[in-house]
Amino acid sequence: MLEEDAKKMAESGATLSNLSTESRSFPPSEEFAAQANATAEWYERGDADRDAFWAEQADRLSWGEKWSEVLDWQPPFAKWFVGGKLNVAYNCVDRHVEAGNGDRVAFHWEGEPGDTRTITYAELQREVSRTANALAELGVGKGDRVAIQLPMIPEAVFSMLACARLGAMHSVVFGGFSPGALKARIEDAEAKLLITSDGQFRRGKPAPMKENTDEAVEGTSIEHVLVVKRTETDVPWTEGRDVWWHEAVDKASDQHTPELFDSEHPLFILYTSGTTGKPKGILHTSGGYLTQVAYTHNAVFDHKPGESVYWCTADIGWVTGHSYIVYGPLANGATSVMYEGTPNTPHEGRHWEIVQKYGVSIYYTAPTLIRTFMKWGAEIPEKFDLSSLKVLGTVGEPINPEAWMWFREKIGAERCPIVDTWWQTETGAMMIAPLPGVTATKPGSAMRPLPGIGATVVDESGTPVGNGEGGYLVLDKPWPAMLRGIWGDEERYKDTYWSRFAEQGYYFAGDGAKYDADGAIWLLGRVDDVMNVSGHRISTTEVESALVSHPTVAEAAVVGASDPTTGQGIVAFVILRGNVAQDEAKGEEAITALRNHVSKEIGPIAKPRQIMVVQELPKTRSGKIMRRLLRDVAENREVGDVSTLADDSVMSLIQSGLKEGKGED
Ligand code: PRX
């Protein structure tokens, strides 16, 4: 458990070891810097007068009534842009049409089977208005909760914006979640409407959806289920409860007058897993959230309305989809690509084909996907014209320098700045990231807090550490997009985020981090992913990164397993690159070479005790490696609950593969 782990770290009095060093640094070209939206001076303005800086950012939005105060901070409760009134959907849609940009494309939507849809801002306005009218007809109004479980189709965006327009809160649940997970979220939020679809396309085939959602809504507060037809599959139907989208929405009026809501009016709940079994309903509100997502989308991606073609590859079911597919880009009048499917359907070049087709200039993705692309081979992107790309971004986990360099060279042609953006469901928007026209980026570092943001690395007593040292990442100033609480659980909100450094009033992010010699911030993963070997704290990320820097390794996951001598021993699971002779690379000599390689990269202390060659790693549906399961294997324990794995056959594959031979010496 996170809190317990943090306590453990505090008790041991140790700080995270700062073992790896990175000397490469890539400044933006003069040409890029000269045209960039954000300049170095923004940092100064953010420091000099934080409130004035954020007031300026809030001016990116259209306010029906101007706020009277930028921030009311009663720790840990914040109110931003106090007294201001706005409609979030109006800001994302209508105002662009009113400004004469109704013909601009909001979304180039690309379905997995190859069907497409082009949605202009004028069409988006009509669709959102129709959806809002249909939702109102189904009894949805201000303050109500609407659960949404949909594939990556335009109706997901229409639904979210329709809720925002009506002042209702959406709770989007990732399409791959089980009926049980959806039910728990519906119950916690007491949602009255569920929006879903008949089915969804996954890897070229229609998969059922409505059967699952029917199971989830049984016996809950759900009054109606609004069903989008996507796969044209037969579905079970409950008369009186179920309503077809194409009947309810298509017949509704495309005119709807948005109402103004308070700046602090709730916008959405998004559930995220904590260290306990029960997911936390992270609550976000309107004015501050929209301000920060619009600001960061503009500054960090160097977004140029009317010029840039932007693509965030996340799913709408995660916070990245909320902030950087829907709210940030739309507030900025962006033209986005939205893709329904998996990256290897029907072929492993699908993403690059889409980049080429739409002339994508900003591409925002996850390190895990970059490593997958590496595994598939650089000859795949080479076949496509990627010259439209200008800025590349990553999010979700620390990116290992090798993946960063591959992204830079093979996708960005050594021309595009890479922005490694650190943030969380709880922060709502980016917090630590380079400014692409300003920052000389280092492969693997998120660099420094954005202008207006306060983030520090502290030791167990809350004292900031110096350059070259590691500790806990904290956020030391309130920020506009911050979570306003955990739905229905104020105590858990205080305990989880604000009790660890209560004296200083810091937000505890749960991540380990370190400053390098130049003061750049390196994220080291969750504090519960940090190992303790002979009293030295070593991040799983650092060891993984070292392993992946070896020419034979495509992907690696590292866990700490209990060890009678050293406390914990490092156990690594590696996937070899497609082009290496597997039998040779699995052999004892090769494994020893790999262990020595890590020792050389980081230091003898980080040398894995054991390296196991596997075909796949256990990942959640959002792509995070489930170290808990690997720890079970490493400790020779019975493997625990695998229900949140994207592919639950992976664990048996790993175990049967390991029986064939262990790479230990
Ligand atoms: O551990 C950090 C990691 O992802 C966590 C937040 O996860 P989630 O709420 O699912 O949001 C992910 C998308 C914003 C963080 O506590 N994380 C996220 N971005 C980075 C990262 N770790 C290192 N570098 C990043 N850029």
Boltz pocket constraint, residues with backbone or C-beta under 6 A from the ligand:
constraints:
  - pocket:
      binder: B
      contacts: [[A, 272], [A, 319], [A, 320], [A, 394], [A, 395], [A, 396], [A, 397], [A, 398], [A, 399], [A, 420], [A, 421], [A, 422], [A, 423], [A, 424], [A, 425], [A, 426], [A, 432], [A, 446], [A, 509], [A, 510], [A, 511], [A, 523], [A, 524], [A, 525], [A, 526]]
      max_distance: 6.0
